[in-house]
Amino acid sequence: MTVRRPSRRQIHLAAHFPGVNSTTVWADPRSRSQIAFSSFEHLARTAERGLFDFFFLAEGLRLREHKGRVHDLDVVGRPESLTVLNALAAVTERIGLAATVNATFNEPYELARRLATLDHLSGGRAAWNVVTSSDAFTGENFRRGGYLDRADRYTRAAEFVAVARELWDSWTPDGLSRPFAHRGQHFDIAGEFTVPRSPQGHPVVIQAGDSGEGREFAARTADVIFTRHGTLEDGRAFYADVKGRLAKYGRSADDLKIMPGVSVVLGDTAAEAQERAAEIRRQQVSPQNAILALEQIWGTDLSSYDPDGPFPDSDPVPESSITQGRTRRGDTVAMAEKWRALSREKGLSIRQTVIEASGRQSFIGTPEAVAAELETFVRQDAADGFILVPHLTPGGLDEFVDRVVPLLQERGAFRTEYRGTTLRSHLGLPDPADREGVTARRQD
């Protein structure tokens, strides 16, 4: 294979482990366990074989419920992310290891210590996807319950990340420990951190969220933002908006990587790829799942409705608790009208509308066409890269790595080898500067 010289813009790739979400097709005979270590290992090793930047795990702090019953996809359990990633550090060599950990129901010292430990064990490959929660349903699993007002979730998260970075900075690169002290709105702590400075200084910080406050939080705090957008135009608008917020925090455009979550469906011809994609969407949105998706927006029992029939005439129920443990989708009345309008315009049933309206950004086509489209998004400033969300556990990345990655390499748009050992080096992020002017002492 002849490899061209690298193009000006290199694509970043990451892998999301498909678990308890509407993307995964559990009915496929190739689908395997979402909690067996062999599943995590297979996908992580495949992503590393494809020279991906990082392997990404979601998190769930309570089993979701719908109409008072545990959600079907949650009944087999949701393992704790950092525990899984510490095990994966032993069976991988270069790929980054990203854990989703909640900033509402954890404490900075304890979490900073766990993340720093993973960073050491992996040789500088740890990442933290910062998420928040304000609902009392999730809080019932924790001592504090649901005390935190929704308005405070990002202020606590921002202070949480700042405190974690203070702790990671309390050791110098040459092994000197410095006392830390933080007095703030949410945290009042002081002492000495137990874990020396890690190989990449700080674990990489990822943030997921498209709201205005989420974008501002990412611009101020994050190294990577995990987002979603449906078209090239939407991606470019999001990219320009978030990158435009960086300067006021003294950051450059390269300091934050924007990586939307996407799915990929391949075929030997465009028609075959479209046919495969349509079948996958039908499997993802079964008749039962179509009604469930509708109930999550309408906030009421719609089990009497035919998924192959028309939409309800009624509007959603505000502040409904029919679904617990899952965030409702913003303005549900506006969402309901949007779906009804799509149904009227195209003559679609409930299920057909959910299939068309609820899918994430997809790249569908031959390997050559998909490689070209991925590069177009990056070259036209709609993304810095992509987090691939496959529909199969654990073999959903195999075909992409075997058929698309070599084409991206031929185009000069993707690495042909890892050039560094840390996740920061994969992402092209600067190492954090050491905090100066603080008395330190060497630990023996």
C-alpha positions as CSV (number, residue, x, y, z in Angstrom):
1,M,0.0,0.0,0.0
2,T,1.4,3.4,-1.0
3,V,0.8,5.9,1.8
4,R,0.6,9.6,0.8
5,R,2.2,12.3,2.8
6,P,-0.1,13.5,5.7
7,S,-2.7,16.1,4.8
8,R,-2.9,19.3,6.7
9,R,-5.8,18.1,8.9
10,Q,-5.5,14.7,10.6
11,I,-8.7,12.9,11.7
12,H,-9.1,11.8,15.3
13,L,-11.0,8.6,16.0
14,A,-12.3,7.1,19.2
15,A,-14.5,4.1,20.0
16,H,-17.6,4.1,22.2
17,F,-18.5,0.8,23.8
18,P,-22.1,-0.1,22.8
19,G,-24.1,-0.8,25.9
20,V,-27.5,0.0,27.3
21,N,-28.6,2.4,24.7
22,S,-31.0,2.6,21.7
23,T,-28.0,2.1,19.3
24,T,-27.2,-1.5,20.2
25,V,-28.9,-4.3,18.4
26,W,-29.2,-7.1,20.9
27,A,-31.3,-9.3,18.7
28,D,-28.4,-9.8,16.3
29,P,-26.9,-13.3,16.9
30,R,-23.4,-11.8,16.8
31,S,-24.2,-9.6,19.8
32,R,-22.5,-10.6,23.1
33,S,-22.4,-9.7,26.7
34,Q,-22.2,-6.0,27.7
35,I,-20.5,-6.9,31.1
36,A,-18.1,-9.7,30.2
37,F,-14.5,-8.6,30.1
38,S,-14.0,-10.4,26.8
39,S,-16.4,-7.9,25.2
40,F,-14.6,-4.8,26.5
41,E,-11.2,-6.4,25.5
42,H,-12.3,-7.2,22.0
43,L,-13.6,-3.7,21.2
44,A,-10.6,-2.0,22.9
45,R,-8.0,-4.2,21.0
46,T,-9.8,-3.6,17.7
47,A,-9.8,0.2,18.3
48,E,-6.1,0.0,19.2
49,R,-5.4,-2.1,16.0
50,G,-7.1,0.7,14.1
51,L,-4.8,3.3,15.9
52,F,-7.7,5.1,17.5
53,D,-7.1,7.9,20.0
54,F,-9.2,6.4,22.8
55,F,-11.7,3.8,24.0
56,F,-14.8,5.4,25.7
57,L,-17.1,4.0,28.3
58,A,-20.5,5.4,29.4
59,E,-21.8,5.3,32.9
60,G,-25.1,4.7,34.7
61,L,-25.5,5.4,38.4
62,R,-28.9,3.9,38.7
63,L,-31.0,1.4,36.6
64,R,-33.4,3.4,34.6
65,E,-37.2,2.8,35.0
66,H,-40.1,3.3,32.7
67,K,-43.7,3.2,34.0
68,G,-42.3,1.8,37.3
69,R,-40.3,-1.0,35.8
70,V,-36.6,-1.4,35.3
71,H,-35.7,-0.6,31.7
72,D,-35.3,-3.8,29.7
73,L,-31.7,-2.9,28.6
74,D,-30.6,-2.3,32.1
75,V,-31.5,-5.6,33.7
76,V,-28.2,-7.3,33.0
77,G,-26.3,-4.6,34.8
78,R,-23.9,-1.7,34.2
79,P,-20.3,-2.2,35.4
80,E,-18.3,0.7,36.9
81,S,-16.1,2.4,34.2
82,L,-12.8,3.0,35.9
83,T,-12.6,-0.6,37.2
84,V,-13.1,-1.9,33.6
85,L,-10.5,0.5,32.2
86,N,-7.9,-0.4,34.8
87,A,-8.2,-4.0,33.6
88,L,-8.0,-2.9,30.0
89,A,-4.8,-1.0,30.8
90,A,-3.1,-4.4,31.2
91,V,-4.2,-5.8,27.8
92,T,-3.6,-2.7,25.7
93,E,-0.5,-0.6,25.0
94,R,-1.3,2.8,23.4
95,I,-5.0,3.5,23.2
96,G,-6.5,6.1,25.5
97,L,-8.9,4.9,28.2
98,A,-11.8,7.2,28.8
99,A,-14.3,6.8,31.7
100,T,-17.6,8.7,32.2
101,V,-17.8,9.7,35.8
102,N,-20.4,11.9,37.4
103,A,-19.3,15.2,39.0
104,T,-22.5,15.5,41.0
105,F,-22.3,12.3,43.1
106,N,-18.5,12.0,43.6
107,E,-15.8,14.0,45.5
108,P,-12.7,15.6,43.9
109,Y,-10.1,14.0,46.1
110,E,-11.3,10.5,45.7
111,L,-12.0,10.7,42.0
112,A,-8.8,12.6,41.2
113,R,-6.9,9.8,43.0
114,R,-8.7,7.0,41.0
115,L,-8.0,8.8,37.7
116,A,-4.4,9.5,38.5
117,T,-3.9,5.9,39.4
118,L,-5.3,4.8,36.0
119,D,-3.0,7.3,34.3
120,H,0.0,5.7,36.0
121,L,-1.1,2.1,35.4
122,S,-1.7,2.9,31.7
123,G,1.4,5.0,31.1
124,G,-0.5,8.3,30.6
125,R,-3.6,7.1,28.7
126,A,-6.4,8.1,31.1
127,A,-9.4,10.4,30.3
128,W,-12.4,11.6,32.3
129,N,-15.7,12.3,30.6
130,V,-17.4,14.8,33.0
131,V,-21.1,14.5,33.3
132,T,-23.6,15.9,35.8
133,S,-27.0,15.0,37.3
134,S,-29.5,16.9,39.3
135,D,-32.4,14.4,39.6
136,A,-33.5,13.0,42.9
137,F,-34.1,9.6,41.4
138,T,-30.4,9.0,40.8
139,G,-29.6,10.8,44.0
140,E,-31.5,8.2,46.0
141,N,-28.5,5.8,45.5
142,F,-26.3,8.4,47.3
143,R,-26.1,9.9,50.8
144,R,-26.9,13.4,49.6
145,G,-30.0,12.3,47.7
146,G,-31.3,14.9,45.1
147,Y,-30.3,18.0,47.0
148,L,-28.4,19.7,44.2
149,D,-30.5,22.3,42.2
150,R,-30.3,21.9,38.5
151,A,-28.9,25.4,38.2
152,D,-25.9,24.4,40.3
153,R,-24.9,21.3,38.3
154,Y,-22.4,23.0,36.0
155,T,-21.0,25.4,38.7
156,R,-20.2,22.3,40.8
157,A,-18.8,20.5,37.9
158,A,-16.5,23.4,36.9
159,E,-15.2,23.7,40.5
160,F,-14.9,19.9,40.7
161,V,-12.6,19.8,37.6
162,A,-10.6,22.8,38.9
163,V,-10.0,21.1,42.2
164,A,-9.0,17.8,40.5
165,R,-6.4,19.8,38.5
166,E,-5.1,21.4,41.7
167,L,-4.7,18.0,43.2
168,W,-2.9,16.6,40.1
169,D,-0.7,19.7,40.1
170,S,0.3,19.3,43.8
171,W,3.1,17.1,42.7
172,T,6.0,18.4,40.5
173,P,7.3,16.4,37.5
174,D,10.4,15.6,39.5
175,G,8.6,14.0,42.4
176,L,8.0,16.8,44.9
177,S,4.8,16.9,46.9
178,R,3.1,20.2,47.7
179,P,0.2,20.8,50.1
180,F,-3.1,21.7,48.6
181,A,-5.9,23.9,49.9
182,H,-9.1,24.8,48.2
183,R,-11.9,27.0,49.6
184,G,-14.8,27.4,47.2
185,Q,-18.6,27.3,46.9
186,H,-18.9,23.6,46.7
187,F,-15.6,22.2,48.2
188,D,-13.5,23.1,51.2
189,I,-10.6,20.7,51.4
190,A,-6.9,20.8,52.3
191,G,-4.1,18.2,52.7
192,E,-1.7,16.3,50.6
193,F,-2.4,14.2,47.5
194,T,-1.2,10.6,47.6
195,V,-0.5,10.0,43.9
196,P,2.6,11.5,42.1
197,R,2.2,13.5,38.9
198,S,1.2,11.2,36.1
199,P,3.0,10.6,32.8
200,Q,0.8,13.1,30.9
201,G,0.4,15.6,33.8
202,H,-3.4,15.5,33.9
203,P,-5.8,13.0,32.5
204,V,-7.6,14.3,29.5
205,V,-11.0,15.9,30.3
206,I,-13.9,15.2,28.0
207,Q,-17.3,16.9,28.2
208,A,-20.6,15.9,26.5
209,G,-23.4,18.5,26.0
210,D,-24.9,20.7,23.4
211,S,-26.7,23.3,25.6
212,G,-25.4,26.8,25.9
213,E,-24.1,26.2,29.4
214,G,-22.6,22.9,28.2
215,R,-20.8,24.6,25.4
216,E,-19.4,27.3,27.8
217,F,-18.3,24.6,30.2
218,A,-16.4,22.8,27.5
219,A,-14.8,26.0,26.2
220,R,-13.6,26.9,29.7
221,T,-12.6,23.4,30.9
222,A,-12.6,20.5,28.4
223,D,-9.9,19.0,26.2
224,V,-12.5,17.1,24.1
225,I,-16.2,17.7,23.5
226,F,-18.4,14.7,22.7
227,T,-21.4,16.0,20.7
228,R,-23.9,15.1,18.1
229,H,-25.1,16.9,15.0
230,G,-27.1,15.6,12.0
231,T,-25.6,17.5,9.0
232,L,-22.4,19.1,7.8
233,E,-24.1,22.5,8.2
234,D,-25.1,21.8,11.8
235,G,-21.6,20.5,12.5
236,R,-20.0,23.6,11.1
237,A,-22.2,25.9,13.1
238,F,-21.5,24.0,16.4
239,Y,-17.8,23.9,15.6
240,A,-17.6,27.7,15.0
241,D,-19.7,28.5,18.0
242,V,-17.6,26.4,20.5
243,K,-14.2,27.3,19.0
244,G,-15.2,30.9,19.1
245,R,-15.7,30.8,22.9
246,L,-12.1,29.6,23.6
247,A,-10.2,32.9,23.2
248,K,-11.8,34.5,26.3
249,Y,-10.4,31.7,28.4
250,G,-6.9,32.2,26.9
251,R,-7.2,29.0,24.8
252,S,-6.4,28.4,21.1
253,A,-8.6,26.4,18.7
254,D,-6.3,23.4,18.9
255,D,-6.7,23.2,22.7
256,L,-10.2,21.6,22.3
257,K,-11.1,18.7,20.0
258,I,-14.7,18.5,18.8
259,M,-15.7,14.8,18.2
260,P,-19.3,14.0,17.4
261,G,-20.7,10.5,18.1
262,V,-21.4,8.8,14.8
263,S,-22.4,5.5,13.4
264,V,-21.0,3.9,10.2
265,V,-22.7,1.3,7.9
266,L,-20.7,-0.1,5.0
267,G,-21.6,-2.0,1.9
268,D,-19.9,-3.1,-1.3
269,T,-22.2,-0.7,-3.2
270,A,-24.1,2.4,-2.1
271,A,-27.4,0.5,-2.4
272,E,-26.3,-2.4,-0.3
273,A,-25.1,0.0,2.4
274,Q,-28.4,1.8,2.4
275,E,-30.3,-1.5,2.7
276,R,-28.1,-2.6,5.6
277,A,-28.6,0.7,7.4
278,A,-32.4,0.6,7.0
279,E,-32.4,-2.9,8.4
280,I,-30.3,-1.9,11.4
281,R,-32.6,1.0,12.1
282,R,-35.6,-1.3,12.0
283,Q,-33.9,-3.5,14.5
284,Q,-32.9,-0.6,16.8
285,V,-36.5,0.8,16.7
286,S,-38.7,-2.2,17.2
287,P,-42.5,-1.5,17.6
288,Q,-42.0,-1.7,21.4
289,N,-39.1,0.8,21.3
290,A,-41.0,3.2,19.1
291,I,-43.8,3.5,21.6
292,L,-41.2,3.7,24.4
293,A,-39.5,6.6,22.6
294,L,-42.9,8.3,22.2
295,E,-43.8,7.9,25.9
296,Q,-40.5,9.5,26.9
297,I,-41.5,12.6,25.0
298,W,-45.2,12.6,25.8
299,G,-44.7,11.7,29.4
300,T,-47.7,9.4,29.5
301,D,-48.8,5.8,28.8
302,L,-49.3,5.4,25.1
303,S,-49.3,1.6,25.0
304,S,-52.8,1.6,23.4
305,Y,-51.4,3.3,20.3
306,D,-50.4,1.3,17.2
307,P,-46.7,1.9,16.3
308,D,-47.7,1.6,12.7
309,G,-50.5,4.1,13.1
310,P,-50.8,7.9,13.6
311,F,-49.5,10.2,16.4
312,P,-51.4,11.2,19.4
313,D,-53.3,14.5,19.2
314,S,-52.6,15.4,22.8
315,D,-49.5,17.4,23.9
316,P,-46.8,16.1,26.2
317,V,-47.3,16.1,30.0
318,P,-44.9,18.7,31.6
319,E,-42.6,17.5,34.4
320,S,-43.7,13.9,33.9
321,S,-42.0,11.1,35.9
322,I,-43.1,8.2,33.7
323,T,-39.4,7.7,32.8
324,Q,-36.8,7.8,35.6
325,G,-33.0,8.0,35.2
326,R,-33.1,9.4,31.7
327,T,-33.0,13.1,30.7
328,R,-36.1,14.2,28.8
329,R,-35.4,15.9,25.6
330,G,-35.6,19.7,26.3
331,D,-38.9,21.3,25.1
332,T,-41.0,18.2,24.7
333,V,-44.0,20.2,23.3
334,A,-41.8,21.5,20.5
335,M,-40.3,18.1,19.9
336,A,-43.8,16.5,19.7
337,E,-44.9,19.0,17.1
338,K,-41.7,18.6,15.1
339,W,-42.3,14.8,15.0
340,R,-46.0,15.2,14.1
341,A,-45.0,17.6,11.3
342,L,-42.5,15.2,9.9
343,S,-45.1,12.4,10.1
344,R,-47.7,14.6,8.2
345,E,-45.1,15.8,5.6
346,K,-43.9,12.3,4.7
347,G,-46.9,10.2,5.5
348,L,-45.0,8.3,8.2
349,S,-46.3,6.1,11.0
350,I,-45.1,6.5,14.6
351,R,-42.4,3.9,14.2
352,Q,-41.3,5.3,10.8
353,T,-41.0,8.8,12.3
354,V,-39.0,7.6,15.3
355,I,-36.7,5.7,12.9
356,E,-36.1,8.9,10.8
357,A,-36.0,11.5,13.5
358,S,-34.1,9.8,16.3
359,G,-31.0,8.4,14.7
360,R,-27.5,9.9,15.3
361,Q,-25.3,11.2,12.5
362,S,-24.6,8.2,10.2
363,F,-22.0,7.7,7.5
364,I,-23.5,5.2,5.0
365,G,-21.9,3.9,1.9
366,T,-18.9,2.1,0.4
367,P,-15.7,2.2,2.4
368,E,-14.3,4.7,-0.2
369,A,-17.3,7.0,0.1
370,V,-17.3,6.9,3.9
371,A,-13.6,7.7,4.1
372,A,-14.1,10.7,1.8
373,E,-17.1,12.0,3.8
374,L,-15.3,11.7,7.1
375,E,-12.4,13.7,5.7
376,T,-14.8,16.3,4.3
377,F,-16.3,16.9,7.7
378,V,-12.9,17.6,9.2
379,R,-11.5,19.7,6.3
380,Q,-14.6,21.8,6.3
381,D,-14.4,22.5,10.1
382,A,-17.5,20.5,11.1
383,A,-15.4,18.2,13.4
384,D,-11.9,17.4,14.5
385,G,-12.7,13.7,14.5
386,F,-15.4,11.2,15.5
387,I,-16.4,8.9,18.3
388,L,-17.7,5.8,16.6
389,V,-20.8,4.2,18.2
390,P,-21.2,0.7,16.7
391,H,-24.5,-1.2,16.8
392,L,-22.9,-4.5,17.8
393,T,-21.1,-5.6,21.0
394,P,-18.3,-6.3,20.7
395,G,-17.5,-6.8,17.0
396,G,-19.1,-3.6,15.7
397,L,-15.7,-1.9,14.8
398,D,-14.1,-4.8,13.0
399,E,-15.3,-3.9,9.5
400,F,-14.5,-0.2,9.9
401,V,-10.9,-0.9,11.0
402,D,-10.3,-3.4,8.3
403,R,-11.9,-1.5,5.4
404,V,-12.0,2.3,6.1
405,V,-8.9,3.0,8.2
406,P,-6.5,1.8,5.4
407,L,-8.3,4.2,3.0
408,L,-8.0,7.1,5.4
409,Q,-4.3,6.3,5.7
410,E,-3.9,6.2,1.9
411,R,-5.5,9.7,1.8
412,G,-3.0,11.0,4.3
413,A,-5.8,11.8,6.7
414,F,-5.0,9.4,9.5
415,R,-1.9,8.2,11.3
416,T,-0.1,5.0,10.2
417,E,1.4,4.5,13.6
418,Y,1.2,5.9,17.1
419,R,3.9,8.6,17.4
420,G,3.6,9.0,21.2
421,T,2.7,7.0,24.2
422,T,0.1,9.2,26.0
423,L,-3.4,10.2,25.1
424,R,-2.4,13.8,25.0
425,S,0.1,13.0,22.3
426,H,-2.5,11.1,20.3
427,L,-4.8,14.1,20.4
428,G,-2.1,16.7,19.8
429,L,-2.9,18.4,23.1
430,P,-0.2,20.3,25.1
431,D,1.0,18.9,28.4
432,P,-0.3,21.0,31.4
433,A,2.2,23.4,32.8
434,D,3.5,22.7,36.3
435,R,2.1,25.0,39.0
436,E,4.9,27.3,40.2
437,G,5.6,29.2,43.4
438,V,4.4,26.5,45.8
439,T,6.6,25.0,48.5
440,A,7.3,21.3,47.7
441,R,9.0,18.4,49.4
442,R,10.3,15.2,48.0
443,Q,8.5,11.9,48.9
444,D,10.9,9.0,49.8
